[in-house]
Amino acid sequence: MNPSTLIGMFASLVLLVSVLFFTAESPESFLNLPGLAIVITGTLAATFISYPLREVLRVVRLVGVVFRRENTYVRDDIKELVDMSRLWFKGDVRAVEEALEYTRNPFLRSGIQLVIANTKEDEIFDMLRWRIARLKAREHAEAQIFRTMATYAPAFGMIGTLVGLVNMLEVMDAGDLEIIGPRMAVALLTTFYGILLSNLIFKPIAVKLERRTEERLITMNMVLEGISLITKRRLPSFIEETLNSFIENYHDEIRDPNVKTRKNKG
């Protein structure tokens, strides 16, 4: 389980419990199935209208990404790159080909295969950059679906509010609170449901997917840099040092607050 998701889910649960049990006389007053159905059904309907079926179905499995810890295997990729650079530097092409059989990163495998095939450096970069751009565009579109759903949910909450108000006005003359009350609940709770789904489910999933894409792009650019250095026949030690710089954590690239400042002598 992803720890940040677990913390977020716990905080959301605490929020909902606080709302239900400390701000209302009866927790059941916040449960209105017709209002919830308006928001969920409307949001799904608008999403299916907006996007092709295959794209909507594909993002369903991505919800699991939010809940599990995803390993990037960056250090494994660096080790494989450095090991193959040593073999390539020695001119042992056969050993490089054997190492590729155990390489689980398809982007890295494709790049090394192009190097072995004596492909021109510019052509290697063009092909790998195209794959990076393709992944970025595809995963951005996947996150955008959830951002679109986050936009639709409050809108359908407002639609439910209007429906509830219209129904309430129709029976206003009767003055019967047993009739007016449930219709007022639909009017108010649908907006509540729409905002809740938008800000606690759809937007967080979109942000999580966008952050995942950023990390994957950093890894792919690191691999691209390693392949570039291999094609230039740089020393394996230099390649290892360069690739390790990709995963070092710097709090601030511009200013290091831990360095002492020099005092001016008067």
Secondary structure, DSSP 8 states (H G I E B T S, - for coil): --HHHHHHHHHHHHHHHHHHHHS-S-GGGG--HHHHHHHHHHHHHHHHHHS-HHHHHHHHTTHHHHHS-----HHHHHHHHHHHHHHHHHT-HHHHHHHHTT---HHHHHHHHHHHTT--HHHHHHHHHHHHHHHHHHHHHHHHHHHHHHHHHHHHHHHHHHHHHHHHHHTGGG--HHHHHHHHHHHHHHHHHHHHHIIIIIHHHHHHHHHHHHHHHHHHHHHHHHHHHHHTT--HHHHHHHHHHHH---S-SS--TTS-------
